[in-house]
Amino acid sequence: MLVALTVAVAVTALALAAWCGFAAYRDQPTKDWHFIGMAVVSVLALAQLVVGVVRLAGGERPDQGMTIFIAYLIGAFAAVPAAGFLSLTERTRWGSVTVAAGAVVLAVLEVRLYDIWGS
């Protein structure tokens, strides 16, 4: 895995979590700007998914097993879009809390992906 990309995804996910957490603190639902932030984080997670698949196709293997690595890659890619979809159904401050929680989950998944790859 590319360490710089992993760090970029984790940092942007934590920034999104802080932003949405602040919106929840102010009793606001997710707004269009939050969805743009979710799109940025999701594009970075998609780039990581592509890089991971390309590395696997190139013959590189993670230290802790390919199946768990692929599962974490897919989970990392799906975390923020799933939280964003749920926030659309909950148009209160709890929608913002859901996105913040999904972004924190993504940051934790990034750390675990780094560990699984063995970098």
Contacts in CASP RR format, 6 or more apart in sequence:
PFRMAT RR
TARGET T0000
AUTHOR 0000-0000-0000
METHOD contacts of the structure
MODEL  1
MLVALTVAVAVTALALAAWCGFAAYRDQPTKDWHFIGMAVVSVLALAQLV
VGVVRLAGGERPDQGMTIFIAYLIGAFAAVPAAGFLSLTERTRWGSVTVA
AGAVVLAVLEVRLYDIWGS
1 48 0 8 1.000
1 51 0 8 1.000
1 52 0 8 1.000
1 55 0 8 1.000
1 113 0 8 1.000
1 114 0 8 1.000
1 117 0 8 1.000
1 119 0 8 1.000
2 48 0 8 1.000
2 51 0 8 1.000
3 114 0 8 1.000
3 119 0 8 1.000
5 44 0 8 1.000
5 47 0 8 1.000
5 48 0 8 1.000
5 51 0 8 1.000
6 48 0 8 1.000
6 110 0 8 1.000
6 113 0 8 1.000
6 114 0 8 1.000
7 110 0 8 1.000
8 44 0 8 1.000
9 41 0 8 1.000
9 44 0 8 1.000
9 45 0 8 1.000
9 48 0 8 1.000
9 76 0 8 1.000
9 106 0 8 1.000
9 110 0 8 1.000
10 106 0 8 1.000
10 107 0 8 1.000
10 110 0 8 1.000
10 111 0 8 1.000
12 40 0 8 1.000
12 41 0 8 1.000
12 44 0 8 1.000
13 41 0 8 1.000
13 80 0 8 1.000
13 103 0 8 1.000
13 104 0 8 1.000
13 106 0 8 1.000
13 107 0 8 1.000
13 110 0 8 1.000
14 103 0 8 1.000
14 104 0 8 1.000
14 107 0 8 1.000
16 34 0 8 1.000
16 37 0 8 1.000
16 38 0 8 1.000
16 41 0 8 1.000
16 80 0 8 1.000
16 99 0 8 1.000
16 100 0 8 1.000
16 103 0 8 1.000
17 99 0 8 1.000
17 100 0 8 1.000
17 101 0 8 1.000
17 102 0 8 1.000
17 103 0 8 1.000
17 104 0 8 1.000
17 107 0 8 1.000
18 100 0 8 1.000
19 34 0 8 1.000
19 37 0 8 1.000
20 30 0 8 1.000
20 34 0 8 1.000
20 96 0 8 1.000
20 97 0 8 1.000
20 99 0 8 1.000
20 100 0 8 1.000
20 103 0 8 1.000
21 96 0 8 1.000
21 97 0 8 1.000
21 100 0 8 1.000
23 29 0 8 1.000
23 30 0 8 1.000
23 31 0 8 1.000
23 34 0 8 1.000
23 93 0 8 1.000
23 96 0 8 1.000
24 93 0 8 1.000
24 94 0 8 1.000
24 95 0 8 1.000
24 96 0 8 1.000
24 97 0 8 1.000
24 100 0 8 1.000
27 93 0 8 1.000
28 93 0 8 1.000
28 96 0 8 1.000
29 87 0 8 1.000
29 90 0 8 1.000
29 91 0 8 1.000
29 92 0 8 1.000
29 93 0 8 1.000
29 95 0 8 1.000
29 96 0 8 1.000
30 84 0 8 1.000
30 87 0 8 1.000
30 88 0 8 1.000
30 95 0 8 1.000
30 96 0 8 1.000
30 99 0 8 1.000
34 87 0 8 1.000
34 96 0 8 1.000
34 99 0 8 1.000
35 84 0 8 1.000
38 80 0 8 1.000
38 81 0 8 1.000
38 83 0 8 1.000
38 84 0 8 1.000
38 99 0 8 1.000
41 80 0 8 1.000
41 103 0 8 1.000
41 106 0 8 1.000
42 77 0 8 1.000
42 80 0 8 1.000
42 81 0 8 1.000
45 76 0 8 1.000
45 77 0 8 1.000
45 79 0 8 1.000
45 80 0 8 1.000
45 106 0 8 1.000
46 77 0 8 1.000
48 73 0 8 1.000
48 76 0 8 1.000
48 77 0 8 1.000
48 113 0 8 1.000
49 73 0 8 1.000
49 74 0 8 1.000
49 76 0 8 1.000
49 77 0 8 1.000
52 73 0 8 1.000
53 73 0 8 1.000
56 66 0 8 1.000
56 69 0 8 1.000
56 70 0 8 1.000
62 68 0 8 1.000
62 69 0 8 1.000
62 116 0 8 1.000
62 117 0 8 1.000
62 118 0 8 1.000
63 116 0 8 1.000
63 117 0 8 1.000
63 118 0 8 1.000
64 115 0 8 1.000
64 116 0 8 1.000
64 118 0 8 1.000
65 116 0 8 1.000
68 116 0 8 1.000
69 113 0 8 1.000
69 116 0 8 1.000
69 117 0 8 1.000
72 109 0 8 1.000
72 112 0 8 1.000
72 113 0 8 1.000
72 116 0 8 1.000
73 113 0 8 1.000
75 109 0 8 1.000
76 106 0 8 1.000
76 109 0 8 1.000
76 110 0 8 1.000
76 113 0 8 1.000
79 102 0 8 1.000
79 103 0 8 1.000
79 105 0 8 1.000
79 106 0 8 1.000
79 109 0 8 1.000
80 99 0 8 1.000
80 102 0 8 1.000
80 103 0 8 1.000
80 106 0 8 1.000
82 102 0 8 1.000
83 98 0 8 1.000
83 99 0 8 1.000
83 101 0 8 1.000
83 102 0 8 1.000
83 103 0 8 1.000
83 105 0 8 1.000
84 98 0 8 1.000
84 99 0 8 1.000
86 95 0 8 1.000
86 98 0 8 1.000
87 95 0 8 1.000
87 96 0 8 1.000
87 98 0 8 1.000
87 99 0 8 1.000
90 98 0 8 1.000
END
